[in-house]
């Protein structure tokens, strides 16, 4: 497996967002600012099309980290 980890030290995500993060239409941006497609499309590409995994860890007010694993050809 190839593994990519992406982290930031931004605002993190609430528990409410955790359960819906990969659902189409979810955005944490203001009205008219986000489409809610980014992570839903990411899930489709990594998991459904390539058999990989994408997980995350987040602490509200502190950080978020995404871990992407893809099988090697």
mmCIF file of the N, C-alpha and C atoms, coordinates in Angstrom:
data_MODEL
# 
_entry.id   MODEL 
# 
loop_
_atom_site.group_PDB 
_atom_site.id 
_atom_site.type_symbol 
_atom_site.label_atom_id 
_atom_site.label_alt_id 
_atom_site.label_comp_id 
_atom_site.label_asym_id 
_atom_site.label_entity_id 
_atom_site.label_seq_id 
_atom_site.pdbx_PDB_ins_code 
_atom_site.Cartn_x 
_atom_site.Cartn_y 
_atom_site.Cartn_z 
_atom_site.occupancy 
_atom_site.B_iso_or_equiv 
_atom_site.pdbx_formal_charge 
_atom_site.auth_seq_id 
_atom_site.auth_comp_id 
_atom_site.auth_asym_id 
_atom_site.auth_atom_id 
_atom_site.pdbx_PDB_model_num 
ATOM 1   N N  . UNK A 1 1  ? 0.840   -1.185 0.000  1.00 0.00 ? 1  UNK A N  1 
ATOM 2   C CA . UNK A 1 1  ? 0.000   0.000  0.000  1.00 0.00 ? 1  UNK A CA 1 
ATOM 3   C C  . UNK A 1 1  ? 0.880   1.242  0.000  1.00 0.00 ? 1  UNK A C  1 
ATOM 4   N N  . UNK A 1 2  ? 0.431   2.234  -0.717 1.00 0.00 ? 2  UNK A N  1 
ATOM 5   C CA . UNK A 1 2  ? 1.033   3.562  -0.649 1.00 0.00 ? 2  UNK A CA 1 
ATOM 6   C C  . UNK A 1 2  ? 0.179   4.365  0.322  1.00 0.00 ? 2  UNK A C  1 
ATOM 7   N N  . UNK A 1 3  ? 0.814   5.098  1.217  1.00 0.00 ? 3  UNK A N  1 
ATOM 8   C CA . UNK A 1 3  ? 0.093   5.862  2.230  1.00 0.00 ? 3  UNK A CA 1 
ATOM 9   C C  . UNK A 1 3  ? 0.490   7.326  2.129  1.00 0.00 ? 3  UNK A C  1 
ATOM 10  N N  . UNK A 1 4  ? -0.529  8.189  2.134  1.00 0.00 ? 4  UNK A N  1 
ATOM 11  C CA . UNK A 1 4  ? -0.317  9.631  2.131  1.00 0.00 ? 4  UNK A CA 1 
ATOM 12  C C  . UNK A 1 4  ? -1.050  10.190 3.341  1.00 0.00 ? 4  UNK A C  1 
ATOM 13  N N  . UNK A 1 5  ? -0.364  11.009 4.122  1.00 0.00 ? 5  UNK A N  1 
ATOM 14  C CA . UNK A 1 5  ? -0.981  11.657 5.279  1.00 0.00 ? 5  UNK A CA 1 
ATOM 15  C C  . UNK A 1 5  ? -0.948  13.159 5.054  1.00 0.00 ? 5  UNK A C  1 
ATOM 16  N N  . UNK A 1 6  ? -2.102  13.795 5.242  1.00 0.00 ? 6  UNK A N  1 
ATOM 17  C CA . UNK A 1 6  ? -2.220  15.239 5.062  1.00 0.00 ? 6  UNK A CA 1 
ATOM 18  C C  . UNK A 1 6  ? -2.795  15.801 6.352  1.00 0.00 ? 6  UNK A C  1 
ATOM 19  N N  . UNK A 1 7  ? -2.101  16.779 6.941  1.00 0.00 ? 7  UNK A N  1 
ATOM 20  C CA . UNK A 1 7  ? -2.542  17.326 8.228  1.00 0.00 ? 7  UNK A CA 1 
ATOM 21  C C  . UNK A 1 7  ? -2.485  18.845 8.205  1.00 0.00 ? 7  UNK A C  1 
ATOM 22  N N  . UNK A 1 8  ? -3.304  19.443 9.054  1.00 0.00 ? 8  UNK A N  1 
ATOM 23  C CA . UNK A 1 8  ? -3.233  20.889 9.240  1.00 0.00 ? 8  UNK A CA 1 
ATOM 24  C C  . UNK A 1 8  ? -3.401  21.212 10.720 1.00 0.00 ? 8  UNK A C  1 
ATOM 25  N N  . UNK A 1 9  ? -3.188  22.448 11.043 1.00 0.00 ? 9  UNK A N  1 
ATOM 26  C CA . UNK A 1 9  ? -3.372  22.890 12.430 1.00 0.00 ? 9  UNK A CA 1 
ATOM 27  C C  . UNK A 1 9  ? -4.476  23.943 12.481 1.00 0.00 ? 9  UNK A C  1 
ATOM 28  N N  . UNK A 1 10 ? -5.534  23.704 11.707 1.00 0.00 ? 10 UNK A N  1 
ATOM 29  C CA . UNK A 1 10 ? -6.660  24.633 11.626 1.00 0.00 ? 10 UNK A CA 1 
ATOM 30  C C  . UNK A 1 10 ? -7.669  24.425 12.730 1.00 0.00 ? 10 UNK A C  1 
ATOM 31  N N  . UNK A 1 11 ? -8.933  24.645 12.399 1.00 0.00 ? 11 UNK A N  1 
ATOM 32  C CA . UNK A 1 11 ? -9.985  24.633 13.415 1.00 0.00 ? 11 UNK A CA 1 
ATOM 33  C C  . UNK A 1 11 ? -10.520 23.253 13.770 1.00 0.00 ? 11 UNK A C  1 
ATOM 34  N N  . UNK A 1 12 ? -10.139 22.229 13.041 1.00 0.00 ? 12 UNK A N  1 
ATOM 35  C CA . UNK A 1 12 ? -10.651 20.893 13.334 1.00 0.00 ? 12 UNK A CA 1 
ATOM 36  C C  . UNK A 1 12 ? -12.125 20.775 12.993 1.00 0.00 ? 12 UNK A C  1 
ATOM 37  N N  . UNK A 1 13 ? -12.725 19.644 13.344 1.00 0.00 ? 13 UNK A N  1 
ATOM 38  C CA . UNK A 1 13 ? -14.138 19.398 13.033 1.00 0.00 ? 13 UNK A CA 1 
ATOM 39  C C  . UNK A 1 13 ? -14.877 18.912 14.270 1.00 0.00 ? 13 UNK A C  1 
ATOM 40  N N  . UNK A 1 14 ? -16.130 19.289 14.354 1.00 0.00 ? 14 UNK A N  1 
ATOM 41  C CA . UNK A 1 14 ? -16.960 18.842 15.472 1.00 0.00 ? 14 UNK A CA 1 
ATOM 42  C C  . UNK A 1 14 ? -17.370 17.386 15.267 1.00 0.00 ? 14 UNK A C  1 
ATOM 43  N N  . UNK A 1 15 ? -17.826 16.748 16.327 1.00 0.00 ? 15 UNK A N  1 
ATOM 44  C CA . UNK A 1 15 ? -18.310 15.364 16.252 1.00 0.00 ? 15 UNK A CA 1 
ATOM 45  C C  . UNK A 1 15 ? -19.489 15.260 15.283 1.00 0.00 ? 15 UNK A C  1 
ATOM 46  N N  . UNK A 1 16 ? -20.309 16.288 15.211 1.00 0.00 ? 16 UNK A N  1 
ATOM 47  C CA . UNK A 1 16 ? -21.458 16.298 14.304 1.00 0.00 ? 16 UNK A CA 1 
ATOM 48  C C  . UNK A 1 16 ? -21.001 16.144 12.853 1.00 0.00 ? 16 UNK A C  1 
ATOM 49  N N  . UNK A 1 17 ? -19.922 16.792 12.499 1.00 0.00 ? 17 UNK A N  1 
ATOM 50  C CA . UNK A 1 17 ? -19.388 16.730 11.138 1.00 0.00 ? 17 UNK A CA 1 
ATOM 51  C C  . UNK A 1 17 ? -18.733 15.377 10.877 1.00 0.00 ? 17 UNK A C  1 
ATOM 52  N N  . UNK A 1 18 ? -18.092 14.791 11.885 1.00 0.00 ? 18 UNK A N  1 
ATOM 53  C CA . UNK A 1 18 ? -17.392 13.500 11.724 1.00 0.00 ? 18 UNK A CA 1 
ATOM 54  C C  . UNK A 1 18 ? -18.274 12.444 11.063 1.00 0.00 ? 18 UNK A C  1 
ATOM 55  N N  . UNK A 1 19 ? -19.513 12.338 11.485 1.00 0.00 ? 19 UNK A N  1 
ATOM 56  C CA . UNK A 1 19 ? -20.380 11.262 11.001 1.00 0.00 ? 19 UNK A CA 1 
ATOM 57  C C  . UNK A 1 19 ? -20.868 11.475 9.571  1.00 0.00 ? 19 UNK A C  1 
ATOM 58  N N  . UNK A 1 20 ? -20.705 12.693 9.046  1.00 0.00 ? 20 UNK A N  1 
ATOM 59  C CA . UNK A 1 20 ? -21.230 13.007 7.714  1.00 0.00 ? 20 UNK A CA 1 
ATOM 60  C C  . UNK A 1 20 ? -20.157 13.461 6.739  1.00 0.00 ? 20 UNK A C  1 
ATOM 61  N N  . UNK A 1 21 ? -18.909 13.403 7.116  1.00 0.00 ? 21 UNK A N  1 
ATOM 62  C CA . UNK A 1 21 ? -17.854 14.081 6.370  1.00 0.00 ? 21 UNK A CA 1 
ATOM 63  C C  . UNK A 1 21 ? -17.733 13.681 4.904  1.00 0.00 ? 21 UNK A C  1 
ATOM 64  N N  . UNK A 1 22 ? -18.032 12.437 4.566  1.00 0.00 ? 22 UNK A N  1 
ATOM 65  C CA . UNK A 1 22 ? -17.881 11.989 3.182  1.00 0.00 ? 22 UNK A CA 1 
ATOM 66  C C  . UNK A 1 22 ? -19.206 11.990 2.414  1.00 0.00 ? 22 UNK A C  1 
ATOM 67  N N  . UNK A 1 23 ? -20.257 12.547 2.995  1.00 0.00 ? 23 UNK A N  1 
ATOM 68  C CA . UNK A 1 23 ? -21.559 12.598 2.331  1.00 0.00 ? 23 UNK A CA 1 
ATOM 69  C C  . UNK A 1 23 ? -21.630 13.803 1.395  1.00 0.00 ? 23 UNK A C  1 
ATOM 70  N N  . UNK A 1 24 ? -22.200 13.572 0.223  1.00 0.00 ? 24 UNK A N  1 
ATOM 71  C CA . UNK A 1 24 ? -22.355 14.638 -0.755 1.00 0.00 ? 24 UNK A CA 1 
ATOM 72  C C  . UNK A 1 24 ? -23.265 15.725 -0.201 1.00 0.00 ? 24 UNK A C  1 
ATOM 73  N N  . UNK A 1 25 ? -22.874 16.971 -0.383 1.00 0.00 ? 25 UNK A N  1 
ATOM 74  C CA . UNK A 1 25 ? -23.678 18.101 0.055  1.00 0.00 ? 25 UNK A CA 1 
ATOM 75  C C  . UNK A 1 25 ? -23.243 18.711 1.373  1.00 0.00 ? 25 UNK A C  1 
ATOM 76  N N  . UNK A 1 26 ? -22.388 18.032 2.136  1.00 0.00 ? 26 UNK A N  1 
ATOM 77  C CA . UNK A 1 26 ? -21.943 18.589 3.411  1.00 0.00 ? 26 UNK A CA 1 
ATOM 78  C C  . UNK A 1 26 ? -20.888 19.655 3.159  1.00 0.00 ? 26 UNK A C  1 
ATOM 79  N N  . UNK A 1 27 ? -21.115 20.829 3.692  1.00 0.00 ? 27 UNK A N  1 
ATOM 80  C CA . UNK A 1 27 ? -20.108 21.881 3.651  1.00 0.00 ? 27 UNK A CA 1 
ATOM 81  C C  . UNK A 1 27 ? -20.109 22.597 4.989  1.00 0.00 ? 27 UNK A C  1 
ATOM 82  N N  . UNK A 1 28 ? -18.947 23.028 5.407  1.00 0.00 ? 28 UNK A N  1 
ATOM 83  C CA . UNK A 1 28 ? -18.831 23.801 6.642  1.00 0.00 ? 28 UNK A CA 1 
ATOM 84  C C  . UNK A 1 28 ? -18.646 25.276 6.314  1.00 0.00 ? 28 UNK A C  1 
ATOM 85  N N  . UNK A 1 29 ? -18.682 25.597 5.029  1.00 0.00 ? 29 UNK A N  1 
ATOM 86  C CA . UNK A 1 29 ? -18.514 26.980 4.582  1.00 0.00 ? 29 UNK A CA 1 
ATOM 87  C C  . UNK A 1 29 ? -19.862 27.685 4.579  1.00 0.00 ? 29 UNK A C  1 
ATOM 88  N N  . UNK A 1 30 ? -19.817 28.991 4.504  1.00 0.00 ? 30 UNK A N  1 
ATOM 89  C CA . UNK A 1 30 ? -21.031 29.791 4.490  1.00 0.00 ? 30 UNK A CA 1 
ATOM 90  C C  . UNK A 1 30 ? -21.873 29.566 3.242  1.00 0.00 ? 30 UNK A C  1 
ATOM 91  N N  . UNK A 1 31 ? -23.087 30.083 3.256  1.00 0.00 ? 31 UNK A N  1 
ATOM 92  C CA . UNK A 1 31 ? -24.015 29.950 2.136  1.00 0.00 ? 31 UNK A CA 1 
ATOM 93  C C  . UNK A 1 31 ? -23.375 30.501 0.861  1.00 0.00 ? 31 UNK A C  1 
ATOM 94  N N  . UNK A 1 32 ? -23.425 29.706 -0.192 1.00 0.00 ? 32 UNK A N  1 
ATOM 95  C CA . UNK A 1 32 ? -22.871 30.121 -1.473 1.00 0.00 ? 32 UNK A CA 1 
ATOM 96  C C  . UNK A 1 32 ? -21.366 29.984 -1.594 1.00 0.00 ? 32 UNK A C  1 
ATOM 97  N N  . UNK A 1 33 ? -20.697 29.472 -0.573 1.00 0.00 ? 33 UNK A N  1 
ATOM 98  C CA . UNK A 1 33 ? -19.234 29.377 -0.573 1.00 0.00 ? 33 UNK A CA 1 
ATOM 99  C C  . UNK A 1 33 ? -18.708 27.983 -0.889 1.00 0.00 ? 33 UNK A C  1 
ATOM 100 N N  . UNK A 1 34 ? -19.446 26.950 -0.567 1.00 0.00 ? 34 UNK A N  1 
ATOM 101 C CA . UNK A 1 34 ? -18.960 25.585 -0.795 1.00 0.00 ? 34 UNK A CA 1 
ATOM 102 C C  . UNK A 1 34 ? -20.030 24.725 -1.439 1.00 0.00 ? 34 UNK A C  1 
ATOM 103 N N  . UNK A 1 35 ? -19.594 23.714 -2.190 1.00 0.00 ? 35 UNK A N  1 
ATOM 104 C CA . UNK A 1 35 ? -20.554 22.832 -2.865 1.00 0.00 ? 35 UNK A CA 1 
ATOM 105 C C  . UNK A 1 35 ? -20.823 21.549 -2.094 1.00 0.00 ? 35 UNK A C  1 
ATOM 106 N N  . UNK A 1 36 ? -19.922 21.182 -1.199 1.00 0.00 ? 36 UNK A N  1 
ATOM 107 C CA . UNK A 1 36 ? -20.088 19.931 -0.470 1.00 0.00 ? 36 UNK A CA 1 
ATOM 108 C C  . UNK A 1 36 ? -19.784 18.711 -1.313 1.00 0.00 ? 36 UNK A C  1 
ATOM 109 N N  . UNK A 1 37 ? -18.985 18.885 -2.358 1.00 0.00 ? 37 UNK A N  1 
ATOM 110 C CA . UNK A 1 37 ? -18.654 17.768 -3.238 1.00 0.00 ? 37 UNK A CA 1 
ATOM 111 C C  . UNK A 1 37 ? -17.244 17.231 -3.032 1.00 0.00 ? 37 UNK A C  1 
ATOM 112 N N  . UNK A 1 38 ? -16.343 18.029 -2.514 1.00 0.00 ? 38 UNK A N  1 
ATOM 113 C CA . UNK A 1 38 ? -14.928 17.669 -2.450 1.00 0.00 ? 38 UNK A CA 1 
ATOM 114 C C  . UNK A 1 38 ? -14.622 16.332 -1.808 1.00 0.00 ? 38 UNK A C  1 
ATOM 115 N N  . UNK A 1 39 ? -15.031 16.115 -0.577 1.00 0.00 ? 39 UNK A N  1 
ATOM 116 C CA . UNK A 1 39 ? -14.705 14.861 0.102  1.00 0.00 ? 39 UNK A CA 1 
ATOM 117 C C  . UNK A 1 39 ? -15.568 13.702 -0.379 1.00 0.00 ? 39 UNK A C  1 
ATOM 118 N N  . UNK A 1 40 ? -16.772 13.983 -0.866 1.00 0.00 ? 40 UNK A N  1 
ATOM 119 C CA . UNK A 1 40 ? -17.605 12.918 -1.438 1.00 0.00 ? 40 UNK A CA 1 
ATOM 120 C C  . UNK A 1 40 ? -16.951 12.374 -2.705 1.00 0.00 ? 40 UNK A C  1 
ATOM 121 N N  . UNK A 1 41 ? -16.439 13.251 -3.541 1.00 0.00 ? 41 UNK A N  1 
ATOM 122 C CA . UNK A 1 41 ? -15.747 12.828 -4.759 1.00 0.00 ? 41 UNK A CA 1 
ATOM 123 C C  . UNK A 1 41 ? -14.438 12.136 -4.407 1.00 0.00 ? 41 UNK A C  1 
ATOM 124 N N  . UNK A 1 42 ? -13.735 12.656 -3.423 1.00 0.00 ? 42 UNK A N  1 
ATOM 125 C CA . UNK A 1 42 ? -12.494 12.028 -2.969 1.00 0.00 ? 42 UNK A CA 1 
ATOM 126 C C  . UNK A 1 42 ? -12.758 10.589 -2.541 1.00 0.00 ? 42 UNK A C  1 
ATOM 127 N N  . UNK A 1 43 ? -13.818 10.360 -1.778 1.00 0.00 ? 43 UNK A N  1 
ATOM 128 C CA . UNK A 1 43 ? -14.208 9.010  -1.333 1.00 0.00 ? 43 UNK A CA 1 
ATOM 129 C C  . UNK A 1 43 ? -14.467 8.101  -2.535 1.00 0.00 ? 43 UNK A C  1 
ATOM 130 N N  . UNK A 1 44 ? -15.215 8.600  -3.509 1.00 0.00 ? 44 UNK A N  1 
ATOM 131 C CA . UNK A 1 44 ? -15.520 7.793  -4.697 1.00 0.00 ? 44 UNK A CA 1 
ATOM 132 C C  . UNK A 1 44 ? -14.248 7.371  -5.424 1.00 0.00 ? 44 UNK A C  1 
ATOM 133 N N  . UNK A 1 45 ? -13.330 8.298  -5.603 1.00 0.00 ? 45 UNK A N  1 
ATOM 134 C CA . UNK A 1 45 ? -12.098 8.001  -6.340 1.00 0.00 ? 45 UNK A CA 1 
ATOM 135 C C  . UNK A 1 45 ? -11.222 7.016  -5.576 1.00 0.00 ? 45 UNK A C  1 
ATOM 136 N N  . UNK A 1 46 ? -10.969 7.297  -4.302 1.00 0.00 ? 46 UNK A N  1 
ATOM 137 C CA . UNK A 1 46 ? -10.031 6.480  -3.526 1.00 0.00 ? 46 UNK A CA 1 
ATOM 138 C C  . UNK A 1 46 ? -10.614 5.119  -3.162 1.00 0.00 ? 46 UNK A C  1 
ATOM 139 N N  . UNK A 1 47 ? -11.821 5.101  -2.632 1.00 0.00 ? 47 UNK A N  1 
ATOM 140 C CA . UNK A 1 47 ? -12.403 3.861  -2.106 1.00 0.00 ? 47 UNK A CA 1 
ATOM 141 C C  . UNK A 1 47 ? -13.107 3.048  -3.196 1.00 0.00 ? 47 UNK A C  1 
ATOM 142 N N  . UNK A 1 48 ? -14.040 3.674  -3.882 1.00 0.00 ? 48 UNK A N  1 
ATOM 143 C CA . UNK A 1 48 ? -14.859 2.926  -4.836 1.00 0.00 ? 48 UNK A CA 1 
ATOM 144 C C  . UNK A 1 48 ? -14.118 2.570  -6.125 1.00 0.00 ? 48 UNK A C  1 
ATOM 145 N N  . UNK A 1 49 ? -13.341 3.485  -6.656 1.00 0.00 ? 49 UNK A N  1 
ATOM 146 C CA . UNK A 1 49 ? -12.686 3.239  -7.947 1.00 0.00 ? 49 UNK A CA 1 
ATOM 147 C C  . UNK A 1 49 ? -11.333 2.550  -7.824 1.00 0.00 ? 49 UNK A C  1 
ATOM 148 N N  . UNK A 1 50 ? -10.613 2.791  -6.710 1.00 0.00 ? 50 UNK A N  1 
ATOM 149 C CA . UNK A 1 50 ? -9.256  2.263  -6.601 1.00 0.00 ? 50 UNK A CA 1 
ATOM 150 C C  . UNK A 1 50 ? -9.039  1.291  -5.448 1.00 0.00 ? 50 UNK A C  1 
ATOM 151 N N  . UNK A 1 51 ? -10.083 0.983  -4.678 1.00 0.00 ? 51 UNK A N  1 
ATOM 152 C CA . UNK A 1 51 ? -9.969  -0.007 -3.613 1.00 0.00 ? 51 UNK A CA 1 
ATOM 153 C C  . UNK A 1 51 ? -9.100  0.417  -2.445 1.00 0.00 ? 51 UNK A C  1 
ATOM 154 N N  . UNK A 1 52 ? -8.969  1.709  -2.248 1.00 0.00 ? 52 UNK A N  1 
ATOM 155 C CA . UNK A 1 52 ? -8.162  2.216  -1.143 1.00 0.00 ? 52 UNK A CA 1 
ATOM 156 C C  . UNK A 1 52 ? -9.008  2.547  0.071  1.00 0.00 ? 52 UNK A C  1 
ATOM 157 N N  . UNK A 1 53 ? -8.399  3.244  1.005  1.00 0.00 ? 53 UNK A N  1 
ATOM 158 C CA . UNK A 1 53 ? -9.111  3.702  2.196  1.00 0.00 ? 53 UNK A CA 1 
ATOM 159 C C  . UNK A 1 53 ? -8.764  5.161  2.449  1.00 0.00 ? 53 UNK A C  1 
ATOM 160 N N  . UNK A 1 54 ? -9.674  5.850  3.093  1.00 0.00 ? 54 UNK A N  1 
ATOM 161 C CA . UNK A 1 54 ? -9.409  7.207  3.558  1.00 0.00 ? 54 UNK A CA 1 
ATOM 162 C C  . UNK A 1 54 ? -10.020 7.332  4.946  1.00 0.00 ? 54 UNK A C  1 
ATOM 163 N N  . UNK A 1 55 ? -9.200  7.696  5.900  1.00 0.00 ? 55 UNK A N  1 
ATOM 164 C CA . UNK A 1 55 ? -9.649  7.877  7.277  1.00 0.00 ? 55 UNK A CA 1 
ATOM 165 C C  . UNK A 1 55 ? -9.191  9.252  7.743  1.00 0.00 ? 55 UNK A C  1 
ATOM 166 N N  . UNK A 1 56 ? -9.680  9.663  8.882  1.00 0.00 ? 56 UNK A N  1 
ATOM 167 C CA . UNK A 1 56 ? -9.267  10.963 9.407  1.00 0.00 ? 56 UNK A CA 1 
ATOM 168 C C  . UNK A 1 56 ? -9.316  10.970 10.924 1.00 0.00 ? 56 UNK A C  1 
ATOM 169 N N  . UNK A 1 57 ? -8.561  11.882 11.475 1.00 0.00 ? 57 UNK A N  1 
ATOM 170 C CA . UNK A 1 57 ? -8.582  12.181 12.906 1.00 0.00 ? 57 UNK A CA 1 
ATOM 171 C C  . UNK A 1 57 ? -8.697  13.688 13.018 1.00 0.00 ? 57 UNK A C  1 
ATOM 172 N N  . UNK A 1 58 ? -9.502  14.169 13.936 1.00 0.00 ? 58 UNK A N  1 
ATOM 173 C CA . UNK A 1 58 ? -9.671  15.608 14.075 1.00 0.00 ? 58 UNK A CA 1 
ATOM 174 C C  . UNK A 1 58 ? -9.919  15.972 15.529 1.00 0.00 ? 58 UNK A C  1 
ATOM 175 N N  . UNK A 1 59 ? -9.319  17.060 15.941 1.00 0.00 ? 59 UNK A N  1 
ATOM 176 C CA . UNK A 1 59 ? -9.545  17.618 17.273 1.00 0.00 ? 59 UNK A CA 1 
ATOM 177 C C  . UNK A 1 59 ? -10.060 19.030 17.080 1.00 0.00 ? 59 UNK A C  1 
ATOM 178 N N  . UNK A 1 60 ? -11.257 19.303 17.572 1.00 0.00 ? 60 UNK A N  1 
ATOM 179 C CA . UNK A 1 60 ? -11.866 20.617 17.444 1.00 0.00 ? 60 UNK A CA 1 
ATOM 180 C C  . UNK A 1 60 ? -10.944 21.690 18.010 1.00 0.00 ? 60 UNK A C  1 
ATOM 181 N N  . UNK A 1 61 ? -10.805 22.766 17.272 1.00 0.00 ? 61 UNK A N  1 
ATOM 182 C CA . UNK A 1 61 ? -9.953  23.904 17.642 1.00 0.00 ? 61 UNK A CA 1 
ATOM 183 C C  . UNK A 1 61 ? -8.462  23.599 17.544 1.00 0.00 ? 61 UNK A C  1 
ATOM 184 N N  . UNK A 1 62 ? -8.071  22.407 17.022 1.00 0.00 ? 62 UNK A N  1 
ATOM 185 C CA . UNK A 1 62 ? -6.650  22.062 17.010 1.00 0.00 ? 62 UNK A CA 1 
ATOM 186 C C  . UNK A 1 62 ? -6.132  21.587 15.661 1.00 0.00 ? 62 UNK A C  1 
ATOM 187 N N  . UNK A 1 63 ? -6.710  20.515 15.097 1.00 0.00 ? 63 UNK A N  1 
ATOM 188 C CA . UNK A 1 63 ? -6.093  19.931 13.903 1.00 0.00 ? 63 UNK A CA 1 
ATOM 189 C C  . UNK A 1 63 ? -7.025  18.933 13.223 1.00 0.00 ? 63 UNK A C  1 
ATOM 190 N N  . UNK A 1 64 ? -6.676  18.605 11.983 1.00 0.00 ? 64 UNK A N  1 
ATOM 191 C CA . UNK A 1 64 ? -7.306  17.510 11.251 1.00 0.00 ? 64 UNK A CA 1 
ATOM 192 C C  . UNK A 1 64 ? -6.222  16.811 10.447 1.00 0.00 ? 64 UNK A C  1 
ATOM 193 N N  . UNK A 1 65 ? -6.310  15.493 10.367 1.00 0.00 ? 65 UNK A N  1 
ATOM 194 C CA . UNK A 1 65 ? -5.365  14.711 9.578  1.00 0.00 ? 65 UNK A CA 1 
ATOM 195 C C  . UNK A 1 65 ? -6.143  13.662 8.788  1.00 0.00 ? 65 UNK A C  1 
ATOM 196 N N  . UNK A 1 66 ? -5.870  13.593 7.486  1.00 0.00 ? 66 UNK A N  1 
ATOM 197 C CA . UNK A 1 66 ? -6.442  12.569 6.622  1.00 0.00 ? 66 UNK A CA 1 
ATOM 198 C C  . UNK A 1 66 ? -5.353  11.580 6.270  1.00 0.00 ? 66 UNK A C  1 
ATOM 199 N N  . UNK A 1 67 ? -5.698  10.289 6.280  1.00 0.00 ? 67 UNK A N  1 
ATOM 200 C CA . UNK A 1 67 ? -4.762  9.227  5.916  1.00 0.00 ? 67 UNK A CA 1 
ATOM 201 C C  . UNK A 1 67 ? -5.370  8.478  4.734  1.00 0.00 ? 67 UNK A C  1 
ATOM 202 N N  . UNK A 1 68 ? -4.664  8.516  3.611  1.00 0.00 ? 68 UNK A N  1 
ATOM 203 C CA . UNK A 1 68 ? -5.113  7.875  2.382  1.00 0.00 ? 68 UNK A CA 1 
ATOM 204 C C  . UNK A 1 68 ? -4.195  6.698  2.096  1.00 0.00 ? 68 UNK A C  1 
ATOM 205 N N  . UNK A 1 69 ? -4.784  5.523  1.882  1.00 0.00 ? 69 UNK A N  1 
ATOM 206 C CA . UNK A 1 69 ? -4.018  4.320  1.530  1.00 0.00 ? 69 UNK A CA 1 
ATOM 207 C C  . UNK A 1 69 ? -4.542  3.798  0.202  1.00 0.00 ? 69 UNK A C  1 
ATOM 208 N N  . UNK A 1 70 ? -3.610  3.516  -0.713 1.00 0.00 ? 70 UNK A N  1 
ATOM 209 C CA . UNK A 1 70 ? -3.964  2.982  -2.025 1.00 0.00 ? 70 UNK A CA 1 
ATOM 210 C C  . UNK A 1 70 ? -3.135  1.743  -2.315 1.00 0.00 ? 70 UNK A C  1 
ATOM 211 N N  . UNK A 1 71 ? -3.761  0.713  -2.887 1.00 0.00 ? 71 UNK A N  1 
ATOM 212 C CA . UNK A 1 71 ? -2.996  -0.483 -3.231 1.00 0.00 ? 71 UNK A CA 1 
ATOM 213 C C  . UNK A 1 71 ? -1.996  -0.171 -4.341 1.00 0.00 ? 71 UNK A C  1 
ATOM 214 N N  . UNK A 1 72 ? -0.837  -0.802 -4.266 1.00 0.00 ? 72 UNK A N  1 
ATOM 215 C CA . UNK A 1 72 ? 0.166   -0.656 -5.314 1.00 0.00 ? 72 UNK A CA 1 
ATOM 216 C C  . UNK A 1 72 ? -0.177  -1.603 -6.454 1.00 0.00 ? 72 UNK A C  1 
ATOM 217 N N  . UNK A 1 73 ? 0.067   -1.176 -7.650 1.00 0.00 ? 73 UNK A N  1 
ATOM 218 C CA . UNK A 1 73 ? -0.243  -2.010 -8.829 1.00 0.00 ? 73 UNK A CA 1 
ATOM 219 C C  . UNK A 1 73 ? 0.857   -3.021 -9.039 1.00 0.00 ? 73 UNK A C  1 
# 
